[in-house]
Amino acid sequence: MPATMTVPEVLTELEALEDPKMRAANEKRGDDHGIHLSKLRALTKQVKTDHALAKELWETGGTAARLLSLLICKPREFSADELDGMLRETRPPKVNEWFVSYIAKKSPLAEEMRLRWFGDADPTVAAAAWSLTSERVVKKPEGLDLEHLLDLIERDMKDAPTRPQWAMNETLANIGIRNPDLRPRALAIGDELQVLADYPTAPGCISPFAPIWIEEMVRRREGTG
């Protein structure tokens, strides 16, 4: 079957959606594109799921094209080596976020990739491993050595680069939220390291500071307070 659209056709559509003001705002966050994400998602209805086209769009290297690629691909069809290569190219924050959330976490190779990426020297790769670990803590904790994960977080999180630090912090919070026996230690680690303690939090949102995050989510889950 021929592709629903060709790469040049898709790139023309993406160019038409460019907004200079949106690009300026996105570039402040490190994302070099000027397309409102709601319009990008709307374009997927026109392009439709097309794994071959998605791979071609990824190869263009453009941020907007890669974001669209992640929306129209089939995560199950990527090999382990393809996933590894793609992750190492996800420098723009939104491309990285979508790749981890929409591809790595949905791949049947997620656990294989988590183990492959864990401890990698590339912070972007290590962060993805921690994000997949956090996902396992929530959805399938059986077999995880949570005490060992807390050891690693206690040792490494404070001085970790931004991406793995955030992912380790999420893992710390999820361990504390879902494991009452480990909660005191998780709270103590958060209090000791003070990672994200001063992070600005909008009204109505939960602070990413692990002790506050843990206690608020436990309160909500238990219906107390």
ChimeraX attribute file (.defattr): number of C-alpha atoms within 10 A of each C-alpha:
attribute: neighborCount
match mode: 1-to-1
recipient: residues
	/A:1	3
	/A:2	8
	/A:3	13
	/A:4	14
	/A:5	13
	/A:6	14
	/A:7	16
	/A:8	10
	/A:9	12
	/A:10	19
	/A:11	16
	/A:12	11
	/A:13	13
	/A:14	19
	/A:15	15
	/A:16	10
	/A:17	16
	/A:18	16
	/A:19	13
	/A:20	12
	/A:21	11
	/A:22	14
	/A:23	17
	/A:24	15
	/A:25	14
	/A:26	18
	/A:27	14
	/A:28	9
	/A:29	12
	/A:30	13
	/A:31	18
	/A:32	19
	/A:33	23
	/A:34	21
	/A:35	20
	/A:36	14
	/A:37	12
	/A:38	8
	/A:39	12
	/A:40	18
	/A:41	14
	/A:42	10
	/A:43	18
	/A:44	15
	/A:45	10
	/A:46	11
	/A:47	19
	/A:48	15
	/A:49	18
	/A:50	18
	/A:51	19
	/A:52	14
	/A:53	22
	/A:54	22
	/A:55	17
	/A:56	15
	/A:57	24
	/A:58	20
	/A:59	13
	/A:60	13
	/A:61	12
	/A:62	14
	/A:63	21
	/A:64	25
	/A:65	23
	/A:66	23
	/A:67	23
	/A:68	23
	/A:69	25
	/A:70	22
	/A:71	23
	/A:72	22
	/A:73	21
	/A:74	19
	/A:75	20
	/A:76	12
	/A:77	12
	/A:78	19
	/A:79	13
	/A:80	17
	/A:81	10
	/A:82	10
	/A:83	20
	/A:84	16
	/A:85	11
	/A:86	15
	/A:87	20
	/A:88	13
	/A:89	14
	/A:90	20
	/A:91	14
	/A:92	15
	/A:93	17
	/A:94	19
	/A:95	22
	/A:96	22
	/A:97	15
	/A:98	17
	/A:99	24
	/A:100	23
	/A:101	17
	/A:102	16
	/A:103	22
	/A:104	26
	/A:105	22
	/A:106	14
	/A:107	21
	/A:108	16
	/A:109	17
	/A:110	21
	/A:111	16
	/A:112	11
	/A:113	21
	/A:114	22
	/A:115	14
	/A:116	15
	/A:117	22
	/A:118	16
	/A:119	14
	/A:120	14
	/A:121	9
	/A:122	12
	/A:123	18
	/A:124	21
	/A:125	26
	/A:126	23
	/A:127	27
	/A:128	28
	/A:129	27
	/A:130	26
	/A:131	25
	/A:132	25
	/A:133	26
	/A:134	22
	/A:135	18
	/A:136	20
	/A:137	22
	/A:138	14
	/A:139	9
	/A:140	11
	/A:141	15
	/A:142	9
	/A:143	8
	/A:144	12
	/A:145	10
	/A:146	17
	/A:147	13
	/A:148	10
	/A:149	17
	/A:150	21
	/A:151	11
	/A:152	12
	/A:153	21
	/A:154	19
	/A:155	13
	/A:156	15
	/A:157	22
	/A:158	18
	/A:159	11
	/A:160	15
	/A:161	15
	/A:162	14
	/A:163	19
	/A:164	23
	/A:165	22
	/A:166	19
	/A:167	21
	/A:168	29
	/A:169	24
	/A:170	22
	/A:171	27
	/A:172	28
	/A:173	26
	/A:174	22
	/A:175	26
	/A:176	26
	/A:177	24
	/A:178	17
	/A:179	13
	/A:180	12
	/A:181	10
	/A:182	15
	/A:183	21
	/A:184	13
	/A:185	17
	/A:186	27
	/A:187	21
	/A:188	14
	/A:189	21
	/A:190	26
	/A:191	15
	/A:192	11
	/A:193	17
	/A:194	14
	/A:195	19
	/A:196	16
	/A:197	15
	/A:198	10
	/A:199	10
	/A:200	9
	/A:201	11
	/A:202	8
	/A:203	7
	/A:204	6
	/A:205	8
	/A:206	14
	/A:207	19
	/A:208	20
	/A:209	20
	/A:210	29
	/A:211	23
	/A:212	17
	/A:213	20
	/A:214	26
	/A:215	16
	/A:216	17
	/A:217	17
	/A:218	17
	/A:219	13
	/A:220	11
	/A:221	11
	/A:222	9
	/A:223	8
	/A:224	8
	/A:225	6
